[in-house]
Amino acid sequence: MKIGKILSLTACSVIAAGSLFAGSSAMDFANVYEKECQGCHGPIHQGGVGSDLRPDALKKKERHVLRDAIMNGVANTAMPQWQQSFSKDDADGMVDWLMNWKDNTNFKLNLEEIKGTWTKLADREELAKKYPNAVDTKSVLDVTFATERDASLVDFIDSTNGKVLSRHKAGFAVHVTVTNKTNPRYAYSISRSGRLTMFDIAAPGQPAIASVQVGFESRGLAVSPDGKYVIAGNYTPGGAVLCDAMTLEPLKAYDTSAVINMDGQIEASRVASLADTPYGPYFAMALKDAGRVYLIDYSKPDFPIVGDVPNIGKVLHDAFLNEDEGENFGRYYMIASQGSDVMGIVDFKEKNLAAKVYTGDKTKPHPGQGSSWFNKTMGKQLHATVSMNIGSVVIWDSNWEIVKKVETSGGGLFVGTAHDTPYIWADTVIGSPETYNEVYLINKETLETDRIVKVGKTEGQLIDAKTKKVLQTWDATQYETITFPESDPVIGKDKIIKYTDKLGEKVKNPVQPRLLHAEPANHGKWTMISEWTTGRIGIYESDSGKFVKYINNLTTPTFTYSVEHRQTIPGA
C-alpha cells in the first residue's frame, strides 16, 4: 500500500472515531487535534512537550479537570487557553474523543513507497543554466525564509529591504527550512504533514524543484556540508529518510519502530532534531522517545549508523552545535532533554556522551536554533538555551559548567545570536499573555539583559532593562490581512500565493502580539522577529534593537531562517 493511501486511511479512521463522541459539539476533533495539539502532545498522543493524552493516561484524571485545562490553559507550561475558540461543549467533546481514541497509525517506513511519492516540479539543471545568478535579489545570501504555519506557506524575503518575493504552498504547518551550504541557491523545507520540498531561490519566483512525502508527521531537517544529501525526520511513523540533495530522490529509510528506551523497554520512537556538522561526515539523529542519538556516516556506502549514544534523557527535542573556532568547530551536538532537565552534550569525535548540563529543576530546555559565542571577557566559548516553562536563559561554557542564569518574564522557544549583534535574543512566547510579547536582548559580554523589545496592541517599545527608560516607541497598529487564493506559478508546477504590501482595514479588536524566533539577517544589520498572532514580522537593528519596519499581510508567521546567517553556523 502506498504511503499516501496509508496516510489517508489513517486520517479517516481517526476522524471516524472522533465522530462518535461529538455530543452537542460540531467540532471536527481529529482535525483540530492535528492542527493545534499534536505539535506538543504527539501524533499518537504519547506526549513530549505536552502531557501524555492516551486513554490509559487520561483515565486517572477527572473530566472536568481536563476540560478546564483546555479552556483555561495550564500555568507555566506551553498549554494555552482555548476559551476564545472552544465552547464548553467543544471542550467536553474533545475530552471524550481523547479518552476513547484508538491508535490507527502503526506502520513503518518503506523506501519503495516513499519513492512512489517523489515528484519533479521543475527542471533544476535547466534553471541553473538559464539563471546562473540570483534574479530577484543581488545574491542568494540575501534571502530569508519565513513560515506561515496555518496557511501552509514558505515565504522568501529579500532581507536587504524586507520585500516579500514569493509565497509557496509546501504542506501543512511548514516547520523548518534549511539551505545547501555548498550550493546555497537550493533550499529545503519540511512540513508537519511530512512533505519535503526543494526550492531554487536564484530563479525567478524561487520555484519548487521537487517534493517527496517522507512521512505523516515530520519535524527535523539537515543538509550535509558537502551538499550531496538531505535528511528529514518523522514523528509518524518515526524514523528518518535520507535523500539526494540535488534531486530529492529517496536513498535510505531509517526505521525507529523498535528501539530501546531509557527504561530498557523496546518501543517506537519519534525522530526530533537532525543536524549536520562541519566536524565530519555525520548526521546526528535524535530519537525523541528513546533518549538516544544515532550518528550516521553519509560518506560510506549505504549511509550506516556508526554511533549510538544512549541514556541522554527523556523527551529529546531540539539541538544546536558549538561554534568554537578551530579544530573543535561543530564537534559537540547539544540536545535538549525536556523530560530530564538536561542539555546532553554528544561528542562527534568520541561518539559518546561528553557531559550533561542540568538546566534546573522542572525546566524544559528548548534552545531552538540555540546560541554559541565567544565571550572576550571570560576568554571562552559560551552556549545558551531558554526553557519553555520557566523564564530563564541558562548559559554554560565548554567545560560544561553553568556560568549564568538570566531571568526573563516567561518561558520561551528560541534564543539566537550572530557575530554582528552584541546580544543574544531570547523570546518569552510561552509565558503569560501579559508578557509573551517580549524579547530579551542579553549582552554577550556582561551576560546581563540590556534591552527589551515589547510590542503591545497599538504601540511598540524598546526599553532599557536596567533603568526602565523607553528608548524608542513606534506605531504597532494592527491591520486586517489581505489574502489571495492559490494560483499557478510562472515556473514549475507548485502552487503559490500572491502577496501585497498594501494595508487592509485597521483591526477593531487588536490582540496581544506573541513574539518568537529572533533571526539575524541581512549580513548582521537586521534581526527579524515573528509576531505569531498579528500576521506580521518585525525588523530590528541587530546592533541596537531599534525597530525598523513591519512586513504585514502574513498569516500566523512563526519561524524565519536567513540564508546568510545559516551559512556561518554549524548544523543549521
N, C-alpha and C positions, 0 to 999 in steps of 0.2 A: 504494500500500500504506500502510495506517495505521501511525502511529508505534508504537503498542502492538504490532502484529504484527511490525514490523521488530525491535523490541527482543527480542521472544520468540524470533524466528528466530535473531537474533544470539547470544543466550544458549545456545540449543540447539546451535548449530554449534560454539561454544566448548567446551561440555560434551562433545559427541561426540568432538571432537579429543582432549580430555583422557583419555577412557576407554581410548584405545588404548595409553597409556603408563603405566597404573596399576601394572603389575607386581604385586608381592605386597601392595601397599597398597590399602585400600578407600576411601581419601580421595577426595572429590569436589574435585579440584584447582581447577576453574573456580570453584566456589562459594567455596572458601577464599580464592582469589586475590581475588575480587570483594569479600569482606567484610574481609579482613585486609591485603591487599597493594596494591591498586590506588590507594589514597589517596596513597601515596608514589611508586609505580612507574608509575602511569598506567593507564587502562583499555585502551590498546593497547600497554602495556608499554614506552612510549617514555621513561620516566624522568621526573624532575623533582626532587622532594626526594630520592628514591631513584635507584638506578642504572638505566640502560637495560637492560631484560631481553628485548629482542627477539632472535630466534635469531642474527642476524648479529653482534650484540654479544657474545653468550654463547659462540659457537663458538671464540673465542680463549681461553676460560677452561677450566681443568680441572674436571671434575665434582666431585671430592672437595673442591675449594676452595669451590664453590658450595654443596655440601651442608653444609660446616662453617659457612658464613655463615648458613645457615638455622637450624642447630641452636644455634650459639653466639653469634649476633649479630655486629655489626661495631662495634668501639670508635670512639667519637667521631662516631657517626652516629645517625640515627633508627632503625636496624635493630636490633630487639630479639632476644633469644634465644627460640627456639621449641621448645626441648628438652622443655618441660613438656607440650606438646600435639602435638608431632611425634615419631614414631618415626624410626629411621634409614631404614626402608623408605619412610615418608611423605616424608622429605626427598629421597631418591633419586628417588621418583616425581615430586615437584614439579619437580626439575631436568629430568627427561626431558620432562615436559609443557611447561615453559618453552622448552626447546631445540627443540621440534617444534611450537610454537604457530603458528597461522596467523591473520592478522588478517581477521576477517569483519565488521568494523564500519564499513566505508567507505560511509557515507550522509550526506546533507546535511539541514539543517533545511528543513522545508516548512511554511509558515504554515498552510495549509489542513489538513494532517494534525494539526498541533498543536491547532488549533481543534476538531478532532474529539474530543479528549480533555477539553475544557473541561466541567466538571461543577458544577452548582449543588447545594450541600449543605444550605442553609438560606436563608430569606428575610431578606436583610440589612436591607431597609427596614422590614419588619415588626418585626424585633428592635430596631431603633433607636427606633422609635415606642413599643414596649412597655417597653423598658428604656432610657430616656434617660440614666440614670446607672449607674455600676457597681453591681452587685448583690452580688457575693461579696467585694468589698473596698471601702474608703472611697473610693478613687479608682483609675482605671486606671493611674495613675502608680505605684501601689504594687505592681504585678505584675512579677515576674521570671520569665523563661523559663529552662527547663533542658532540655537534650537528653540522652536516654538512647540512646546510639548503637546498641548491639547489639539493643535492644528496639524500635527504630524509633519512638521516642516523643518528643513535645514535652510538657513539663510546665509548668503555670502555678502559680506560688508567690506567696503573699502575703508580700512582703518585709518587712512590719512585724512579722510573728510567725513566719515560716518554715513556715506551713501550706501543704501541697500542696493546691491547689484542684481540679485535674483533670489527666488524662494522656491524650494523644491519639495514635493511630496516624497517622503522617504520612510514611511512606515509609522505606526502609532508610537507616540512618545519617544521621538529620537533622543537617545540618551547621551551619546558621546561622538565626537568627530575627531579624527587624528589625521596627520599628514605623513606623507612619504618623505623622509628627510633626505634621501638620495635623489628623489625625483619630486620636489615639492609642488609641482603643478598638480599632483594627484592627492586627493583627499578621500577619506573613507568615513562613513557614518554607520552606526548600528542603532536600531530602534528596539524598543521593548517588545515589539511584535516579532522580533527575530530577523528583520530584513537588514542585510549588509549591502551598502551601496557605495560605488566608486564614482568620483567626480573628477572632471578635468577643469581646474579653476583658472587655467590660462586661456581656454577657448571662450568665445562669446557666450554669455549667459551661464557659464560654469556647468555645462551639461553633465548628466549622469551617463557613465560609460557602461556600467554593468551592475547587476544585482544578483543576489542569491539568498535564499531563505535558509538560514543556518539553524533555526530552532523556532520555538514558540514564544519564549520569553527570554530576552537577551540583555547583556549589560556591557561587559568588558571588551576592549579592542586594543590591539597593538600592531605596529608595523616594524619589521626587522630593520636595523640601521643600514643594511646593505640594499634595502629597497626591493627585495625579492618576494617577501612573504607578509601576509597579514593574517592575524588570528583573532577570532571572535569567540566569546564565551556565553554560555546559556544558563539561565535559571531553570527553564524547562525545555528539553528533557535533561538538562545538565550537560556537562562536557564542554568541549570546545572544538572548533573547526578551523583548520589551517588551509589558507587559500593562496594561490598565486597572486601577488600584489599587482601585476600588470594586466591580469585578465579576470580575476576573481574565480578562476577555476578551483573548485574544492579539491584538496590534495590528501587530507587526512582528517579523520574524526577521532577525538579522544573521548572515550566513554567514561563517565564517572557514576554509573548506576549502581556500582557495588564497590565501595571503598571503606576503609577502616576509620571510624571517627575517634574523637578524643576519649570516649568511654570504652574503646575496644570493640565496638559493635560494627557490623557491616551494614551500610545503608547507602542510599543515593546521596549525591551532593551537588548543589549548585556550584557554578563557577562564577566567582565575583571578579576581582581585579585580574587584569592581564597587563604585563609590562615587558618591553624590550629593554636592552641595556647596551651601551657602548663598550661595556667591560668585556663582553664575549658574545659568542653566537647563541644567545639564550633568550627564551621567553620564560617569564615567571607566570605560573597559573595558580591562582589561589582557590582552593576548594573550601567554599564558604562553610559547609556543614561538617566537614571532616577535620578542620583545624590544621590543615597541612598545605604545603606549596610544592607543586611539581615544577621542575626545571627541564625545559625542552631544548635540545640542541638542534637548531634548524640547519646547521651546516653538514649534518650527517645524513646518509640515505635513510629514508623513511621517518626522519624527524623524531628520533626516540626521546623518551623521558630519561634523562641522565642523572636526575637528582630528585629526592623525595624528602622534604623537610617536614617532619610531623610535630605534633604537640605544641603548636604555636598558641592556640587559644580557640575559644568557641566564637562562632559567628564572625568569620573573616569577611572583610568588606573591601575598602579601597586602600590604595597604597601609593607610595612615591619612592623615588630613588635619591640617593645623596648626590650633591653637586660639588663635592670636594674636587678641586683641581688636581691634576697629576695622575699618578698611577691608580688611585682608588676611585676615580671618577665613575659613578654609576655602579660601584661594586656592591652596594647594600640596598636591598629591597625592603622598605619599611611598611609593613602591612598592619592595618588596624584590626584588632580582635575586639569586637563590640560586646561580646559576652564574657570577656575576661579582663576588661580594663587595661588592655595591653597594646603597645606597638611592638610587634615582633620584628626583629632585625635579621633578615635572611642574607647570608653571605654567598654571592655567586662564585667566589673563588674556592672557598672551602666546601660549598654546597651543604651548609649546615645552618643551624640557628645560632647566630653570634651572640644575641642578647635579647632580653625582654625589657622594654621601658614601660613601667607601670604609670599610667596617666592619672590615677586617683580612684578611690573607692566609688563604685557605681557609675563611673563615667562610661560613655560610649564614644570612643575616639572616631572621628570622621575627618581625615585630612583633606579629602577631595584631591586637588592637584598637589597639596602639601607645599611646604616651604623649606628650602635649604639654602643657606647663605653663609658667607664668611664674615665673622664678627672681628673687625680690626682691633677693637679694644681688648677683647679676650684673646685674640690671636688664634682662633679656632673656628671650625665649621659648626654651625648650629642648624637645627631642624625643628619643625613645629607642626602641631595639629590642633584643631579645635575639637570640642566634644559636642555631641548632639543634644545632650540633656542638661548640661551644666555650662554656664557662661565662663569658660576657661580656655585659654590658649596655653598649651604645655610646650615648653621649649627644652630641648636636650642637646648635648654635644656628641661628638663622635667617639667618646668613651662610654656612651650610652647612659650618661647620668643627667638627670634633670637639673637645669640651671635656673629656671624661672617658670612660674605660672602667672599669667596675666589675666586678671579678672575682666570679663565683659558682661553685658547686660542679659545674655541669654545664649542658649545652645545654638551652634552653627553647623554649616555643612562644608565650608570652604575657607582655606587660608592660603594665600598666594603672594608671590613676590617676583621681582625681576631685578637685573643688575642696575637698571636706571631709576629705580624708585628707592627712597630711603626707608620705606615701610614694608611690613607685611600687612596685608589687608585681610581682616577676619570678619565674616558676616555673623549675624545673630538671628538668622532666618527661622530657626526652630524655637526661638524664645517666645515670650508672650506677645499678644497683639500690640501692647504698648511699646515694645522695644524691638520687634523684628524688622523694623525699618532703619536699622543702624548698621554701619560698617566701621570697624575699629582700625585705625591706622597706627600700628605699633612700630616704634623706632627700632631699626635693626641693630643699632649700636647700644642704646641705653636699655632696650627691652621694656620701655615704658610706653603707654599709649599717649601719642602726641595729639592726634586729632580724631574726630568722629564725624563721619558723614551721616546725616539724619534727614530723611525725607518724609514730610508729613503729607496730609491730604491736599494741601494747596501751596505749601512752601517748603523748600529745601534749605538746609543749613549745614555749614562746615563749622564745627565747634572745636575750640581749644580745650582739650580734655582736662588740663590742669586748672586753668583759670575760669573755665566755662564760658569764656567770651566767644560770641558769634563772629567768626572771621569772614563769613560770606553768607548771603541769602540769595535765593533765586526762585523764580516762578515755577511751581510744580503743579500747575493746573492740569487736571486730567481731562482727556478728550475721548469721545467715543471712537472706537476703532473702525476704520473703513475697510471692509473686506471685499474680496473678489472670488468668483468661482474658479475652479480648476480650468486650465487651458493648456493647449499643446505648446511644446517648446519650439524654438527656432531650430535647434539642433537636437537630434535624438528622439527618443520615444517617451521619456518620463514626463509626467505632468508637472506643471509649475503653477504658482500663484502670483498674480501681479501685485505690485506694491506702489503706493503713492505716499508722498510726504506731506500731502495736504491734510490739514487738521479737520476732524469731524466736529460735531457739536460738543460743547462743554458737558462733562458728566454731571448730572444733577445731584447725585449722591456719591461723591468720591469715596474710595476705600483707602484703608491704610496700606501703603506700599510695603511689599515684602522684598527686601534686598538680598540678593545672593550672588555668589560667584564673581568676585572681582578678578578680571583677567587683563594683564598688561598687554598693550597692543601698540601699533604704530611706532615701532622701534623705541619703545620705552617712554614716549611722550604722553601717551594717554593710557588710562585704565578704564575698562568698561564694566559696568555693574548692571546685572539684570534686575528688573523690577517685575517679579513674578505675577503680581496681582493687577498691575496697571497697564500692561501691554506696551512697555517701552524699555529701552536700555539707556542708562545714563552714562555719559562720557565725562571723565575727570582727568585733571592733570596728574600725572604719575608722581611728579616731584613735590607737589604741594597739596594735593587732594581737592583743589578748587574745581567746581563744576564748570563744564564747557557747554554741553548741549544734550538734548534728548534725541533718540531715534524712536519715533512714535509709530502707531498703527501696526503693532505686533500683537500676537495673542499668546498669553502666558509664556513669555520668554523665560528660559531657565538658565542654560549654560552658554558660555561663549568660549571660543578657542581661537587663539591668534596663531597664524602660521609662523610669523616671525619669531614670536616668543618661544614657541614649541620646537623650533629648530635648535635652541640652545640648552634645553633641559633634558636630561636623560630619562628615557622611559615614557615620554609624553607623546 
